[in-house]
């Protein structure tokens, strides 16, 4: 296959010539004075391609560095929030623990409240991979399950894992909003996101046709949202000392009995 490129002829006029291996001397003679200039243009084209690849590599490298730095800041904030509480933790102390400047933290998050939301998101997902929870293998497996009781059991299994990771920061935001108004919209966002998630899960359950006939879409969503609340986990696991397995069994049974005939 021949490729074409712009070349400058001996008379200084630009033209388009074929790039490839000449089969005969005559093939090159037809190009006239363009051959030498063509070689130069080809070299410049190669250099441009190399620079383009380099820029792409550099951009990818910068994104990875920024992502790693952001993850380091969020983990530092999580540790300080858990140790010192929200009010006592400062942006400066987070920056020092993450070995970045306070300006870097402000630029990435804007405020301590937004940083608290980032800590919750990290705890909920378990990592900083840019993959929504609904698109992760566990959630895909739930969607693929046809039995409604199986769906509920699989959902609860994942939920308990997420509660174990996120309970401390959820409780911090819930209780902290009473003494720091900056956390009020964060808590409201957590509630709204939970409600949206339970609406989506409720739709999955309804599509099976295996729920109680007297339940409508809104009631299914609200019942699921109620059991999603951190309060149940706090009381039974953190305060009463239930094991995670005990809590998992209770929660699965409670949701199944509330929704299924």
KACOR-V899016 format. One record per backbone hydrogen bond with DSSP energy under -1.0 kcal/mol. CO is the residue of the C=O (numbers start at 1). NH is the residue of the N-H. E is the energy in kcal/mol with one decimal. If there is no record, write none. Layout:
co:CO nh:NH e:E
co:CO nh:NH e:E
//
This chain:
co:3 nh:19 e:-4.7
co:5 nh:17 e:-2.1
co:7 nh:15 e:-2.5
co:9 nh:12 e:-1.8
co:13 nh:9 e:-2.3
co:15 nh:7 e:-3.0
co:17 nh:5 e:-1.7
co:19 nh:3 e:-2.0
co:25 nh:29 e:-1.7
co:26 nh:30 e:-1.5
co:28 nh:31 e:-1.2
co:29 nh:32 e:-1.4
co:31 nh:34 e:-1.9
co:34 nh:38 e:-3.0
co:35 nh:39 e:-2.0
co:36 nh:40 e:-1.6
co:37 nh:41 e:-2.5
co:38 nh:42 e:-2.9
co:39 nh:43 e:-2.2
co:40 nh:44 e:-2.5
co:41 nh:45 e:-2.6
co:42 nh:46 e:-2.3
co:43 nh:47 e:-2.2
co:44 nh:48 e:-2.4
co:45 nh:49 e:-2.3
co:46 nh:50 e:-2.4
co:47 nh:51 e:-2.4
co:48 nh:52 e:-2.5
co:49 nh:53 e:-2.4
co:50 nh:54 e:-2.4
co:51 nh:55 e:-2.9
co:52 nh:56 e:-2.4
co:53 nh:57 e:-2.6
co:54 nh:58 e:-3.0
co:55 nh:59 e:-2.7
co:56 nh:60 e:-2.2
co:57 nh:61 e:-2.6
co:58 nh:62 e:-2.5
co:59 nh:63 e:-2.2
co:60 nh:64 e:-2.0
co:61 nh:65 e:-2.2
co:62 nh:66 e:-2.6
co:63 nh:67 e:-2.5
co:64 nh:68 e:-2.4
co:65 nh:69 e:-2.4
co:66 nh:70 e:-2.6
co:67 nh:71 e:-2.4
co:68 nh:72 e:-2.0
co:69 nh:73 e:-2.0
co:70 nh:74 e:-2.4
co:71 nh:75 e:-2.4
co:72 nh:76 e:-2.0
co:73 nh:77 e:-2.5
co:74 nh:78 e:-2.6
co:75 nh:79 e:-2.2
co:76 nh:80 e:-2.2
co:77 nh:81 e:-3.1
co:78 nh:82 e:-2.3
co:79 nh:83 e:-1.7
co:80 nh:84 e:-3.4
co:81 nh:85 e:-1.5
co:90 nh:94 e:-2.1
co:91 nh:95 e:-2.7
co:92 nh:96 e:-2.4
co:93 nh:97 e:-2.2
co:94 nh:98 e:-2.1
co:95 nh:100 e:-2.5
co:101 nh:105 e:-1.4
co:102 nh:106 e:-2.6
co:103 nh:107 e:-2.6
co:104 nh:108 e:-1.8
co:105 nh:109 e:-2.4
co:106 nh:110 e:-1.5
co:111 nh:115 e:-1.6
co:112 nh:116 e:-1.9
co:113 nh:117 e:-1.8
co:114 nh:118 e:-1.9
co:115 nh:119 e:-2.0
co:116 nh:120 e:-2.0
co:117 nh:121 e:-2.5
co:118 nh:122 e:-2.2
co:119 nh:123 e:-2.3
co:120 nh:124 e:-2.9
co:121 nh:125 e:-2.3
co:122 nh:126 e:-2.8
co:129 nh:131 e:-2.3
co:132 nh:135 e:-1.7
co:133 nh:136 e:-1.7
co:136 nh:140 e:-2.3
co:137 nh:141 e:-2.3
co:138 nh:142 e:-1.6
co:139 nh:143 e:-2.1
co:140 nh:144 e:-1.6
co:141 nh:145 e:-1.0
co:147 nh:151 e:-2.3
co:148 nh:152 e:-2.3
co:149 nh:153 e:-2.3
co:150 nh:154 e:-2.4
co:151 nh:155 e:-2.6
co:152 nh:156 e:-2.7
co:153 nh:157 e:-2.0
co:154 nh:158 e:-1.8
co:155 nh:159 e:-2.6
co:156 nh:160 e:-2.7
co:157 nh:161 e:-1.3
co:158 nh:162 e:-2.0
co:159 nh:163 e:-2.7
co:160 nh:164 e:-2.2
co:161 nh:165 e:-1.5
co:162 nh:166 e:-2.3
co:163 nh:167 e:-2.0
co:166 nh:170 e:-2.5
co:167 nh:171 e:-2.6
co:168 nh:172 e:-2.1
co:169 nh:173 e:-2.3
co:170 nh:174 e:-2.8
co:171 nh:175 e:-2.7
co:172 nh:176 e:-2.4
co:173 nh:177 e:-1.4
co:175 nh:178 e:-1.3
co:176 nh:179 e:-1.4
co:176 nh:180 e:-1.9
co:180 nh:183 e:-2.0
co:181 nh:184 e:-1.4
co:183 nh:187 e:-2.6
co:184 nh:188 e:-2.5
co:185 nh:189 e:-1.9
co:186 nh:190 e:-2.2
co:187 nh:191 e:-2.3
co:188 nh:192 e:-2.4
co:189 nh:193 e:-2.8
co:190 nh:194 e:-2.1
co:191 nh:195 e:-2.3
co:192 nh:196 e:-2.3
co:193 nh:197 e:-2.4
co:194 nh:198 e:-2.2
co:195 nh:199 e:-1.8
co:196 nh:200 e:-2.0
co:197 nh:201 e:-2.3
co:198 nh:202 e:-2.5
co:199 nh:203 e:-1.8
co:200 nh:204 e:-1.5
co:201 nh:205 e:-2.1
co:202 nh:206 e:-2.6
co:203 nh:207 e:-2.1
co:206 nh:209 e:-1.5
co:212 nh:215 e:-1.2
co:216 nh:220 e:-2.2
co:217 nh:221 e:-2.1
co:218 nh:222 e:-2.5
co:219 nh:223 e:-2.5
co:220 nh:224 e:-2.2
co:221 nh:225 e:-2.5
co:222 nh:226 e:-2.1
co:223 nh:227 e:-1.7
co:224 nh:228 e:-1.1
co:230 nh:234 e:-2.8
co:231 nh:235 e:-2.5
co:232 nh:236 e:-2.5
co:233 nh:237 e:-2.2
co:233 nh:238 e:-1.5
co:234 nh:239 e:-2.0
co:235 nh:240 e:-1.5
co:236 nh:242 e:-2.9
co:243 nh:247 e:-2.5
co:244 nh:248 e:-2.5
co:245 nh:249 e:-2.4
co:246 nh:250 e:-2.4
co:247 nh:251 e:-2.8
co:248 nh:252 e:-2.4
co:249 nh:253 e:-2.1
co:250 nh:254 e:-2.7
co:251 nh:255 e:-2.4
co:252 nh:256 e:-2.3
co:253 nh:257 e:-2.8
co:254 nh:258 e:-1.5
co:255 nh:259 e:-1.7
co:256 nh:260 e:-2.8
co:259 nh:212 e:-2.7
//
